[in-house]
Amino acid sequence: MKRIIFVSLLSLFITANFALADLTKEDLREIKTLLDEQEKRIKEYIDIKIETVNARIGAVEKTLNARIDTVERTMNSKFESVENGQEFLKWMIGIVALVVVAGIAFPPIWQEWRERKSSSLTQRVLKLEQEIAELKKRMVLYKPLEGESVDGTSK
């Protein structure tokens, strides 16, 4: 126990001397110099760490930009193929609509044309029949003599 008290008192006197000591201007300059050196080293360390972090951020940024560019190109090609598909679909719908309209409009037009053609042919046939009948009447009226042909020339 005596030893503990002795060591305690001894440490109390040693620390008390430090606490009562005054710092001189020289001591303050040395402390300031030490602190400046420490501060300088810490700033250099922080600058190095900042450069490292900036380099990592730059690398990550380049990687992300590359990925984003790849995704954009992929999306653009997908959108382009969808747009091409839509364009093709529009053309197909237009063609189908044209075929439907032609299917609806063409048969009546075709039928009318055939009726006109048939009517025209019928009129021609009637006209020819009339001419034939007229020619027959003339032939009946005009009987050629024996040796004469129908057109009036001699045989």
C-alpha positions as CSV (number, residue, x, y, z in Angstrom):
1,M,0.0,0.0,0.0
2,K,2.9,2.3,0.8
3,R,4.2,1.8,-2.7
4,I,0.9,2.8,-4.3
5,I,0.8,6.0,-2.3
6,F,4.4,6.7,-3.1
7,V,3.9,6.2,-6.9
8,S,0.7,8.3,-6.7
9,L,2.5,11.2,-5.0
10,L,5.4,11.0,-7.4
11,S,3.2,11.1,-10.4
12,L,1.2,14.0,-8.9
13,F,4.4,16.0,-8.5
14,I,5.6,15.2,-12.0
15,T,2.3,16.2,-13.6
16,A,2.0,19.2,-11.4
17,N,5.3,20.5,-12.7
18,F,4.1,20.3,-16.2
19,A,0.8,22.0,-15.4
20,L,2.6,24.9,-13.7
21,A,5.1,25.3,-16.5
22,D,4.9,28.4,-18.8
23,L,5.3,28.2,-22.5
24,T,7.9,30.5,-24.0
25,K,7.5,32.1,-27.4
26,E,10.1,29.7,-28.7
27,D,8.0,26.8,-27.5
28,L,4.9,28.3,-29.2
29,R,6.9,28.7,-32.5
30,E,8.0,25.1,-32.4
31,I,4.5,23.9,-31.7
32,K,3.2,26.1,-34.5
33,T,5.9,24.7,-36.8
34,L,4.9,21.1,-35.8
35,L,1.3,21.9,-36.3
36,D,2.0,23.5,-39.7
37,E,3.9,20.4,-40.8
38,Q,1.2,18.1,-39.6
39,E,-1.4,20.2,-41.3
40,K,0.6,20.2,-44.5
41,R,1.0,16.4,-44.4
42,I,-2.7,16.0,-43.7
43,K,-3.6,18.3,-46.6
44,E,-1.3,16.3,-48.9
45,Y,-2.9,13.1,-47.7
46,I,-6.4,14.6,-48.2
47,D,-5.4,15.9,-51.7
48,I,-4.1,12.4,-52.7
49,K,-7.3,10.8,-51.4
50,I,-9.5,13.4,-53.3
51,E,-7.5,12.7,-56.5
52,T,-8.0,9.0,-56.0
53,V,-11.7,9.4,-55.3
54,N,-12.0,11.7,-58.4
55,A,-10.2,9.2,-60.5
56,R,-12.6,6.5,-59.3
57,I,-15.6,8.7,-59.9
58,G,-14.3,9.5,-63.4
59,A,-13.9,5.7,-64.1
60,V,-17.3,5.0,-62.8
61,E,-18.7,7.9,-64.8
62,K,-17.1,6.6,-68.0
63,T,-18.4,3.1,-67.4
64,L,-21.9,4.5,-66.7
65,N,-21.7,6.7,-69.8
66,A,-20.7,3.7,-71.9
67,R,-23.5,1.6,-70.5
68,I,-26.0,4.4,-71.0
69,D,-24.8,4.9,-74.6
70,T,-25.2,1.1,-75.2
71,V,-28.7,1.1,-73.7
72,E,-29.6,4.2,-75.8
73,R,-28.3,2.6,-79.0
74,T,-30.2,-0.6,-78.2
75,M,-33.4,1.3,-77.4
76,N,-33.1,3.4,-80.5
77,S,-32.7,0.3,-82.7
78,K,-35.7,-1.3,-80.9
79,F,-37.8,1.9,-81.4
80,E,-36.6,2.0,-85.1
81,S,-37.7,-1.6,-85.6
82,V,-41.0,-0.9,-84.0
83,E,-41.5,2.2,-86.1
84,N,-40.6,0.1,-89.2
85,G,-43.1,-2.5,-88.1
86,Q,-45.7,0.2,-87.7
87,E,-44.9,1.6,-91.1
88,F,-45.2,-1.9,-92.6
89,L,-48.5,-2.4,-90.8
90,K,-49.9,0.9,-92.1
91,W,-49.0,-0.1,-95.7
92,M,-50.6,-3.5,-95.2
93,I,-53.8,-1.9,-93.8
94,G,-53.8,0.5,-96.7
95,I,-53.4,-2.3,-99.2
96,V,-56.2,-4.3,-97.6
97,A,-58.5,-1.3,-97.5
98,L,-57.7,-0.7,-101.2
99,V,-58.5,-4.3,-102.0
100,V,-61.8,-4.1,-100.1
101,V,-62.8,-0.9,-101.8
102,A,-61.9,-2.4,-105.2
103,G,-63.8,-5.6,-104.3
104,I,-66.9,-3.5,-103.5
105,A,-66.7,-1.0,-106.3
106,F,-65.3,-3.1,-109.2
107,P,-68.1,-5.7,-109.6
108,P,-70.9,-3.1,-110.3
109,I,-68.7,-1.2,-112.7
110,W,-67.7,-4.4,-114.4
111,Q,-71.3,-5.5,-114.6
112,E,-72.4,-2.1,-116.1
113,W,-69.6,-2.3,-118.6
114,R,-70.7,-5.8,-119.7
115,E,-74.3,-4.7,-119.9
116,R,-73.3,-1.7,-122.1
117,K,-71.1,-4.0,-124.2
118,S,-74.0,-6.5,-124.5
119,S,-76.4,-3.7,-125.2
120,S,-74.1,-2.4,-127.9
121,L,-73.7,-5.8,-129.4
122,T,-77.5,-6.3,-129.3
123,Q,-78.0,-3.0,-131.0
124,R,-75.5,-3.9,-133.7
125,V,-77.1,-7.3,-134.2
126,L,-80.5,-5.6,-134.5
127,K,-79.1,-3.1,-137.0
128,L,-77.5,-5.9,-139.0
129,E,-80.7,-7.9,-138.9
130,Q,-82.5,-4.8,-140.2
131,E,-80.0,-4.4,-143.0
132,I,-80.3,-8.1,-143.8
133,A,-84.1,-7.8,-143.9
134,E,-83.8,-4.7,-146.1
135,L,-81.4,-6.4,-148.4
136,K,-83.7,-9.4,-148.6
137,K,-86.6,-7.1,-149.6
138,R,-84.5,-5.6,-152.3
139,M,-83.5,-9.1,-153.5
140,V,-87.1,-10.1,-153.6
141,L,-88.0,-7.0,-155.6
142,Y,-85.1,-7.4,-157.9
143,K,-84.8,-10.8,-159.4
144,P,-81.8,-11.1,-161.6
145,L,-82.3,-12.4,-165.1
146,E,-81.0,-15.8,-166.0
147,G,-77.4,-15.2,-166.8
148,E,-77.1,-12.2,-164.5
149,S,-75.7,-12.2,-161.1
150,V,-77.1,-10.5,-158.0
151,D,-74.7,-7.6,-158.3
152,G,-75.8,-6.8,-161.8
153,T,-72.9,-8.2,-163.8
154,S,-73.1,-10.8,-166.5
155,K,-71.9,-14.3,-166.0
